[in-house]
Structure formats: structure tokens, C-alpha cells
Amino acid sequence: MPIKTEALVATLRGLIGTGNVIADGEALETLSKDYYWYSPVLRRQLDDKRADAIARPGTVEETRAIIAACHRARVPVVPRGAGTGNYGQCVPLHGGVVVDLGRLDRILSIADGVVRAEAGARLGSIEAAARAEGWELRCMPSTWVKSTIGGFFCGGSGGIGSITWGGINAGDNVKSVTLMSCEESPRLIRLEGADALPALHTYGTTGLMVEIEMRLAPRVAYDQLVFSAPGWDRLLDWTDAAARRADWPKRLVSQFEWPIPSFFKPLRRHLRPDEPASFLLLDREKADAAVLSAAEAGIGCVYRRPLGDPPQPPLITDFTWNHTTLWAITADPAFTYLQAGFGPDFRGQFAALARRFPGEILLHLEWTAGNSKMTRGAAAGHAPDSVAVGGIPLVRFTSEDRLNEILRACGEIGVFIANPHTCHLEDGGRHPNIAEKRALKAEADPLGLLNPGKMRTHPVNPFQ
Ligand SMILES: Cc1cc2nc3c(=O)[nH]c(=O)nc-3n(C[C@H](O)[C@H](O)[C@H](O)COP(=O)(O)OP(=O)(O)OC[C@H]3O[C@@H](n4cnc5c(N)ncnc54)[C@H](O)[C@@H]3O)c2cc1C
């Protein structure tokens, strides 16, 4: 360990207690990593990266003291929630101190359809507390049981619920965020409404989020439904129509090409061999109508269970969004993935990909609210203005060249890809507000100490 870090570790131990600072062993390794290993490209780039120390503050004041000490020592600071991010987002590229915010986990209030929580609060705890008060999270990742609300805002995008409410960027889902700056005397910066948007999905480069306010949706009692049909197109037509039905309040619409369902070991006995499957979380009051409508289209409902309150496993969400990739890699480590947004002619795009890469790409689709201008209303009446087809297709990985060829081919036919094989913010997706993100970074992190290297185009980066 460099001498300056050794001195810093001693300082940090003095500030928050020896037990809350880790400077060696397996825990140091584990807390330096996330799920970047989904990508063979990132595995090569990030396997040897790790922090010099992990600090686990329990209060905002302890967090402030840690940041001030790291700033004095000019040591990089990498915020961390539960470490479930996929692109090495919280893997330190230049060592330094990982600040694990998991102890900053108080749910401060749930009132008037808004949750106010510390950034390390787990989404699973928030969802359970919200449901007890007649509310639910508008959107959450499939890792909702474990991941933190701060990690979701800084590293995620959307997921369960996004079919109705869009992602974190959409509408007024985010009420406010409070960031701690990385300066000699760290300040709290509270950003509300549209002003909070530049702080989202910035991989911890624009301040440490310490407190969050997120708007909630009225609680709905859901059924978990799985449908199966002998043909992809038959199931696709019905699933797409179901996703667009404003009179069916829902939280999830996913479809998987065979053999993806065969990877879902715990559900295998319910699933029909050689058939694609669709997973829906649907208002229980509409579930009978959905099953009937599917039967009329020649589609079977092969699994139906109420979602408990609070939700308890088995959860069909555990097989959707980027959990699908996890099941696939577990079944066959040669799989990796893409994050795709398809256009209005998504059927044509699927056909073009199948023609060009037969058997190499397996379709996993997720439907979401198509834009951020959503009508607001009671749960039963709430419907997005439009619906978009996206997803997380699986790719049988052979080489980086071939993967890049697939990425290029997607671009050529108008399939948008948020590239999951890079840990650089700008290369991983669309950032129409990147100038505002840079300006916020310049204000909150003038020395460029926060997660250095991740915001590639930030002009101040002393580590590159
Ligand atoms: C199986 C699987 C399924 C997934 N499904 C989804 C999905 O459906 N939707 C989705 O959007 N994502 C998904 N993800 C990615 C990830 O789980 C989510 O984005 C999750 O919300 C991240 O939360 P976390 O607490 O684990 O954050 P971490 O991984 O700890 O951090 C994510 C990023 O945010 C930064 N960060 C964390 N906390 C703070 C803070 N308080 N202040 C500033 N920066 C901070 C970190 O530095 C890092 O850059 C999935 C990942 C896996 C492995």
C-alpha cells in the first residue's frame, strides 16, 4: 500500500472506527468489484483493479469527514451501494478509497406519495415499507431486493415498473437528490425536479448522493403470470398488444426466445420445451381477462402466482431484465449480452439480426413506457403515452472483433445499443445532457477525485 494511503487509512480508522475501514483481505477484493464480469471485454480490462481501502460511514457527518480526508490526501473516492452494477461502475480504475454507503440506509419518511431515504437504503426495504403504506416504487431494477436507491440513481436506468412509469429519468419520478461535494469542506447540494436529472446515471462522478426523494405509485395487487406458445410471432403479437393495453395496469412485460426459458432452472418444470415464454406482472383484477385473451390467441398460461405483500420468492422478476443474463451465463459461460432499443419496425429488425447472425443472438425483450411525457392519474388509469420495445439480447461470445461487428450491425439497421462492454459513461449510452453532467462534476468535484476515469470527457482528470 502506498505510504500516503497507509496514513489515510489510519486517519479514516480514527474518524469512523477500525471495524469500518477495510484495507486488506478478501473483503477488500470483493468490495472493489461489481458484476462487470458479464462482459468478457471488461473482465480483461478490470480483473486486476482494486481499491486501497474501503470505508463504511454510518452517518452523513462521517461521510463528510471521510471525503474531506481523501480530498486532503488527493486520493480517489469511489462511491458504492450494493455493488450490483454491470459495467465496472464502482470498480476503482486508479485505486483509492471505495466509500460503501450501505450503512447510510434509513428510510426517513413515506408520505404523500414520496419516499425520502438515505442513499444506502435498499430498494427491497423501501418497496416493503411503501407497500405497507399503500404505495409502491414506480420503477426498480430486477436487483431490487439487494440494490440501493443511491446505486440505482447513479448506476441504473429502469426495470420493473418502467412499462408504466418509464425509468429514473422519466417524468417526475425523481423529486430530489442531495449530493455531497468532494472538496476541502464538502457541501451538500440539493437538486430538485429537472435540476436533479444531470446527477442521474453518472457513476458517482458528480458527488456522493446522500439523500433521495422519489415519487411512488399507488400500490397494486399483482399476479405473476407466465405465458407460452408454439410460435415466436404468435406470442410476440399477443405480448406486444398486452403491453399496449392501457386498461391492464402492469409492472412487467418480458418475452424470451427459446432456449432462454430453459436456463430458468427453478421454473423449468412449468415451462414448455422449445417454446418462447412471456412474463407479466399484471393487476390481479385483470389477470383472468389476460389468461382468457391469451387462450383465445392459442397461448397457454403455464404459471400464475400472486405477488405477496410484502413480495416473497419465488419472484418472476428474478428471471427478467439483467437477471436473464445471469441465468444464461450460469448455464453457459460463453454467453454475454447487449442492451438494445428497437424501433417501430422491431419485427423487421429481429428478422435482419436473425438473418445476419443466425443462432448467435437470442432475443430477450422488455417493454417500457416509450417517452417521459406520461399522463398521471390513479393506478388503474395510469398509462404511458407510448410503449417501446427494448431488451437485453444474449450473444454467444466468440471474440471482441465479432462482438464489435454485431454492435456495428445493430447501428446499421437502427437498433440503439447502450454498450454494456465499456466502463466509460459516455460510451455506454445516450447522454443528451452530458454538458450539464460535466458542469455538475466541475462544481461538485473540482479536482476530479470522484471515480476518476469513468466520465471520460471530463476536462479535469489528474489520473489519465
Ligand atoms: C442480475 C442483475 C440484474 C440487473 N437488473 C437491472 C435492471 O433491471 N435495471 C437497472 O437499471 N439495472 C440493473 N442492474 C444493474 C444494477 O443492479 C442496478 O443498477 C442497481 O440499482 C445498482 O445499485 P447498487 O446499489 O448495487 O449500485 P452499485 O453497483 O454499488 O453502484 C452503481 C454506480 O453508482 C455509484 N453509486 C452508488 N451509490 C452511490 C451514491 N450514494 N452516490 C454516488 N454514486 C453512487 C457507484 O459508484 C457506481 O458507479 C442489474 C444488475 C445485475 C447484476
The ligand as an SDF file (V2000), in Angstrom:
LIG
                    3D

 53 58  0  0  0  0  0  0  0  0999 V2000
  -28.6220   -9.6240  -12.1250 C   0  0  0  0  0  0  0  0  0  0  0  0
  -28.6420   -8.1380  -12.3910 C   0  0  0  0  0  0  0  0  0  0  0  0
  -29.8210   -7.5380  -12.8200 C   0  0  0  0  0  0  0  0  0  0  0  0
  -29.8740   -6.1480  -13.0320 C   0  0  0  0  0  0  0  0  0  0  0  0
  -31.0520   -5.5780  -13.4760 N   0  0  0  0  0  0  0  0  0  0  0  0
  -31.1070   -4.2230  -13.6380 C   0  0  0  0  0  0  0  0  0  0  0  0
  -32.3250   -3.5950  -14.0480 C   0  0  0  0  0  0  0  0  0  0  0  0
  -33.3690   -4.2260  -14.1990 O   0  0  0  0  0  0  0  0  0  0  0  0
  -32.3170   -2.2430  -14.2240 N   0  0  0  0  0  0  0  0  0  0  0  0
  -31.2100   -1.4820  -13.9740 C   0  0  0  0  0  0  0  0  0  0  0  0
  -31.2800   -0.2570  -14.1320 O   0  0  0  0  0  0  0  0  0  0  0  0
  -30.0530   -2.0590  -13.5600 N   0  0  0  0  0  0  0  0  0  0  0  0
  -29.9750   -3.3960  -13.3790 C   0  0  0  0  0  0  0  0  0  0  0  0
  -28.8160   -3.9710  -12.9430 N   0  0  0  0  0  0  0  0  0  0  0  0
  -27.7000   -3.1100  -12.5490 C   0  0  0  0  0  0  0  0  0  0  0  0
  -27.7520   -2.7550  -11.0240 C   0  0  0  0  0  0  0  0  0  0  0  0
  -28.1740   -3.8610  -10.2810 O   0  0  0  0  0  0  0  0  0  0  0  0
  -28.7180   -1.6230  -10.7140 C   0  0  0  0  0  0  0  0  0  0  0  0
  -28.4800   -0.5030  -11.4930 O   0  0  0  0  0  0  0  0  0  0  0  0
  -28.6870   -1.2590   -9.2190 C   0  0  0  0  0  0  0  0  0  0  0  0
  -29.7050   -0.3460   -8.9560 O   0  0  0  0  0  0  0  0  0  0  0  0
  -27.3590   -0.6970   -8.7550 C   0  0  0  0  0  0  0  0  0  0  0  0
  -27.4630   -0.4550   -7.3720 O   0  0  0  0  0  0  0  0  0  0  0  0
  -26.2470   -0.7650   -6.3930 P   0  0  0  0  0  0  0  0  0  0  0  0
  -26.6480   -0.3010   -5.0370 O   0  0  0  0  0  0  0  0  0  0  0  0
  -25.8250   -2.1710   -6.4880 O   0  0  0  0  0  0  0  0  0  0  0  0
  -25.1620    0.2150   -7.0170 O   0  0  0  0  0  0  0  0  0  0  0  0
  -23.5910   -0.0060   -7.2220 P   0  0  0  0  0  0  0  0  0  0  0  0
  -23.3320   -1.0880   -8.1940 O   0  0  0  0  0  0  0  0  0  0  0  0
  -22.9440   -0.1090   -5.9020 O   0  0  0  0  0  0  0  0  0  0  0  0
  -23.2060    1.3990   -7.8750 O   0  0  0  0  0  0  0  0  0  0  0  0
  -23.6160    1.7500   -9.1680 C   0  0  0  0  0  0  0  0  0  0  0  0
  -22.9290    3.0640   -9.5490 C   0  0  0  0  0  0  0  0  0  0  0  0
  -23.4520    4.1090   -8.7490 O   0  0  0  0  0  0  0  0  0  0  0  0
  -22.4280    4.7190   -7.9610 C   0  0  0  0  0  0  0  0  0  0  0  0
  -23.0120    4.9460   -6.6350 N   0  0  0  0  0  0  0  0  0  0  0  0
  -23.5660    4.0340   -5.8040 C   0  0  0  0  0  0  0  0  0  0  0  0
  -24.0730    4.6540   -4.7260 N   0  0  0  0  0  0  0  0  0  0  0  0
  -23.8140    5.9770   -4.8790 C   0  0  0  0  0  0  0  0  0  0  0  0
  -24.0770    7.1330   -4.1010 C   0  0  0  0  0  0  0  0  0  0  0  0
  -24.7600    7.0650   -2.9490 N   0  0  0  0  0  0  0  0  0  0  0  0
  -23.6410    8.3290   -4.5520 N   0  0  0  0  0  0  0  0  0  0  0  0
  -22.9790    8.4410   -5.7270 C   0  0  0  0  0  0  0  0  0  0  0  0
  -22.7160    7.3800   -6.5100 N   0  0  0  0  0  0  0  0  0  0  0  0
  -23.1370    6.1760   -6.0880 C   0  0  0  0  0  0  0  0  0  0  0  0
  -21.2650    3.7700   -7.9600 C   0  0  0  0  0  0  0  0  0  0  0  0
  -20.0200    4.4630   -7.8940 O   0  0  0  0  0  0  0  0  0  0  0  0
  -21.4230    3.1000   -9.3070 C   0  0  0  0  0  0  0  0  0  0  0  0
  -20.8110    3.9020  -10.2840 O   0  0  0  0  0  0  0  0  0  0  0  0
  -28.7230   -5.3580  -12.7860 C   0  0  0  0  0  0  0  0  0  0  0  0
  -27.5440   -5.9680  -12.3650 C   0  0  0  0  0  0  0  0  0  0  0  0
  -27.4960   -7.3410  -12.1690 C   0  0  0  0  0  0  0  0  0  0  0  0
  -26.2250   -7.9490  -11.6830 C   0  0  0  0  0  0  0  0  0  0  0  0
  1  2  1  0
  2  3  1  0
  2 52  2  0
  3  4  2  0
  4  5  1  0
  4 50  1  0
  5  6  2  0
  6  7  1  0
  6 13  1  0
  7  8  2  0
  7  9  1  0
  9 10  1  0
 10 11  2  0
 10 12  1  0
 12 13  2  0
 13 14  1  0
 14 15  1  0
 14 50  1  0
 15 16  1  0
 16 17  1  0
 16 18  1  0
 18 19  1  0
 18 20  1  0
 20 21  1  0
 20 22  1  0
 22 23  1  0
 23 24  1  0
 24 25  2  0
 24 26  1  0
 24 27  1  0
 27 28  1  0
 28 29  2  0
 28 30  1  0
 28 31  1  0
 31 32  1  0
 32 33  1  0
 33 34  1  0
 33 48  1  0
 34 35  1  0
 35 36  1  0
 35 46  1  0
 36 37  1  0
 36 45  1  0
 37 38  2  0
 38 39  1  0
 39 40  1  0
 39 45  2  0
 40 41  1  0
 40 42  2  0
 42 43  1  0
 43 44  2  0
 44 45  1  0
 46 47  1  0
 46 48  1  0
 48 49  1  0
 50 51  2  0
 51 52  1  0
 52 53  1  0
M  END
$$$$
